[in-house]
Amino acid sequence: MIKDEETVSPASEIWRKVFSKKKEVVSRNIAGETILVPVTGKLADMQKIFSLNPAAEYIWGRLDGERDLEEIRDGVLSLFEVEKEQAESDIREFILQLLKEDLISETK
């Protein structure tokens, strides 16, 4: 599990971690915007709807239980105009938020 005190360096264990989306989360593209909705049973938790920016949408789409965060980070760096340190910080923050909200789980 990622901990707040872990460092975000290329050699860090964080980049070898693999995550997958929980099946209780539905993602939909509405008017060009990707929305995440946690679903419990047959009910959606309308208090926990998440709207993703393009980089977050890219990351979310690759949390498939196969790709590690390093591969996802490298994709972000190739597709978006962002410095490596900023990309790493943003990815780590996003993953921590997804874990906190119980939308993803670590698979490897």
N, C-alpha and C positions, 0 to 999 in steps of 0.2 A: 504494500500500500504506500502511496505517496504521503509523505509527512511534510508539514509546513517547514521544518528546519532543514530539509534536504536541499543541497545546492543544485543549481541548474548549470552544469558544465557538460561538455561533450562526453566526458568520461563517466558521468553520473549514471547510476543504475536506472534512473527514471526513464532514460531514452530507450532502454531495452524492454520496458514494460509494455504489455499488450492488454488492451481493454476491449470490451464488447458492450453494445447497447443492451439494456434490459428489455425483455419482450413486453414489459408493461408500459413502454413509452412509444407513442405514435408520433411520427413526424409527417407533416403535410406542408406542401408549398401552396401558399395562398397569396395571390396577387404578387408573385415574385419574391415572397418572403417565406423562409422556412420557419415553421412553428413546431415546437416539441410540446406534447401534451401527455403527462403521466396518466395512465388509465388503471384504475383499481376495480377489478370485477368488470362491471358494465358501465361504471361511472368515471368520468374524467375529473381530475382535480383542477377546477378552473382557477384556483388560487396559485397554481404552479405551472403556468403556461410560459414557455420560453421562446423568445424570438431570436434567431441567429443572424449575425452579420455574415458576409461572404466567407471570411476566413474560418469562423466557427462552423459554418455549414460544411465547408471542405473537411474540417477535422471530424465533425460528427459523421459524415459520410464514409469515413475510413476507419471508424472504430468498429471493426468487423471480427475481432478475435484472432486476426491473422497478422496484421501489420503492427509493428512496434512504433512507439512514439518517435523514434529516430527517423523512420521512413516517412511518417506523417510530417514531422518537422521539415525534412528535406523537401517535401512537396510544397509546403507552405513557402519556404524560401525561394523555390523556383517559380511559383505562381504569383506571389504577392511582393510588392516593393516594401520590404521590411528588413531591418538589420537582424542578424542572427540572435543577438542577445535579447532584442525586443520580442522576436518570434518565440524564443524559448520561454521567456517570462509569460507571455500571453497564453501559450499552449498550456503551461503548467497551471496557471490560474484557472483556465477553462476546465481542465481535467479535474482540478480540486473542487470546483463548483459542481461539476457533474457528479462526482463522488459524494459530495455533501448532500446533494439532492437525491441520491440513490438512483440515478438515471443510467449509470454504467457500472460494470464490475471488472475487476482485473481477472484476466483469463490465464496468464502465464506468469 
